[in-house]
Amino acid sequence: MRDSFYIPSGCAISGIMSEEGRLFGSDMIMSSIAIMHFRANGLGGGFAAYGIYPELKDYHALHMMYDSPQGKADAEELLKRYFVVRTDERIPTRPVPVVKNRPVLWRYFVSVREELKELYYDLTEEDIVVKAVMDVNKSVHDAFVASSGKNMGVFKGVGYPEDIGEFFKLDSYQAYMWTAHGRFPTNTSGWWGGAHPFGLLDWSIVHNGEISSYGINRRYLANFGYECLLHTDTEVITYLVDLLMRKHELPVDLAAKVLAAPLWKEIDRLPLAEQQKLEALRMVYGGALLNGPFSIVVGSSRMMIGLNDRIKLRPMVAARDHDMVFMASEEAAIKVVCPNPSSIWAVKAGEPVVAVLKDHAA
């Protein structure tokens, strides 16, 4: 008999937020994700951080990945059609021997051109940014937009998350919310653009599981101008969250009922009014329902959301302590940074856990 064995149950995810908007360093999120090292296999790791660019908080921060000088030149030409560039620079990194074959990593702080706002008068500023992101990812070879929100950024790549955090010098940032991911890819290859978090505007998604409805979700999203080009099922979650919560303005509880829809037998046991509401959601948003095992942490500038699939095929634990909220794949990932939280619990299937930034701080 073997002395020990290990049964993986997918990727590692973690999120930590101060609801008071207090800025804190990367130590906690690095410790939280590192203790789940064996849930990943070194083919993807990453972080999202909110509140890190206070002096440029009114500009969209575009984090870009380039695989060639021509890709960078072509992307910059396209970006200038959409944006006025306030400043741009190489994303700071440090040498980490195990982080290899990295692309050119660049960031731009931009604002949407006024003439475009007039041209696309029926679109919001955010809609125009989404249009630009889709345009770059689709039409520019060797270029990819990693994140596009304000006062936040996604830092990701091929490697274990603790190595990726060291590589991106996360110890030099302060944020009021951090999310992290350690990847164990199963159906797609490990590559820099396919690492988590996935970002769009100020949304970021870290995900453990598989989205077996990817094809249906992808075709549904195409009706609304979203193009899935990054060869990873998590991409559809990011765009569905943007569609449901930003464009269609669904509250968190209803968006959760779309993404992790209750089983029909559960709906049938509800009062008539509730049945009718959920049946209407299923009819309108049938193509947005996520099938397959998943646990996700959604980040945005004002909240952090944890959500499991409707029969909880992937683990997730949440905790609170004063103004701090924690969500992770394992209890150990919380207790390593908060040994005695005031409350800790297993997240229920299909029911979101929400942490909200008070008074729109930071």
Secondary structure, DSSP 4 states (H G I P E B T S, - for coil): --S------S-EEEEEEETT---B-SHHHHHHHHTTGGG--SS-EEEEEES--GGGTTSEEEEEEESSHHHHHHHHHHHHHHEEEEEEEEPP----TT--S--EEEEEEEEE-HHHHHHTTTS-HHHHHHHHHHHHHHHSTTEEEEE--BSEEEEEESS-HHHHHHHTTGGG--BSEEEEEE---SSS---GGGSSPEEETTEEEEEEE--TTHHHHHHHHHTTT----SS-THHHHHHHHIIIIIIS---HHHHHHHHTPPPHHHHTTS-HHHHHHHHHHHHHSGGGPPPS-EEEEEE-SSEEEEEE-TT--S--EEEEETTEEEEESSHHHHHTT-SS-SEEEEPPTT--EEEE-GGG--
